[in-house]
């Protein structure tokens, strides 16, 4: 099935489309139809392929993603050792931070 859609374009845009259509050896209408169909077909296929993933595929993708958790090591603990945080704060509060 196909639908008819009437568009109102500025003279500048229509001129560019006419030039591109002439270069491609086709009509302005065919160029627009081909361009839109290609763009929205690709978008539809991308969306559809994500929806068609099986539960097993989704689980496998999640596991691959989760393997990256904790992959960054700063070389020192961050945020989980309250005793160390308290010691660091006490050390900073005690420091005078005066330049020598």
N, C-alpha and C positions, 0 to 999 in steps of 0.2 A: 504494500500500500504506500502511496505517496501523498504528500500534502502540498498545497500552494501557499506560499508566504510572500506577501508584498512588502518590499523594503523601500524606505525613502532615504537616499544617500545624498551627501553634499556633492556639489559639482567636482570638488577637488578629489574626493574619494572615488567617485565614478570614473574620473579621468584616469586615475592610477590603475583601477581595475581594468578599464578598457585597454590601456597600454600593456598590462601584463597578459591579458587574454590574447591580444594580437600577437605578442611575442611567443605565446604558447600555441598559437594557431587554433584557438577556440573562441567561443562567444563569451561575453562577460557573465551571462547567466550560468553557463556551464562551469566556468572557472569558480564562481562563488559556490555553486552546489558541490563541486568536487572538493573544494577546500573545506567547507563546513562538514561534509560527510566524513572526510578523512580525520579531521580534528575530533569530532564527537564519536566516531567509531573507536579511535584509539583510547579515548577517555572511558568509553563504555566497556571496552575489553579489559582495561586495567582494573576497573572497579569490579567487574564480573569475576576476574581471576582471583581476586582477594576473597570474594564471597564464596567461591567454590572450594577453598581450601578445606581439607578434612580436619577433623579434630586432631588427628595424629600429626598432620602437617603443622598445624598451629602450635601444638605442644613442642614439636621439634624446633620450630622457629623460636619459641620462647626460651627453650633450653640453650640454644646457641646464643641468644641475647644475654641471658643470665650468666653465661660463662665470663662475660666482661665485668661483672660486678666485682669490685675490689681490685681491679686491675692496676690502679694507680697506687704506687707506694711512695709516700713522701719521705720515707726514711725515719720518721718519728711518729709516735701515736698521735691521733687527733680525736679529741672529743669524747673518748670513752673511758678514760682513766681519771676519775674525779680526784683521787689523791694527788696525782701528778699535776693536775690543773691547779689545785689548791696550793701546792708547793711552788709552782711557777708564779702564781699571783702574789704569794707572800714574799717571794724573792724580789719581784718587781716593786711591790709597795715599800720594801725595805731599802731599795736602791735609791740613792740621792740623785742620780742622773746629772751630776754636775760635771762640766767639762774641765779637764785638768789643764 
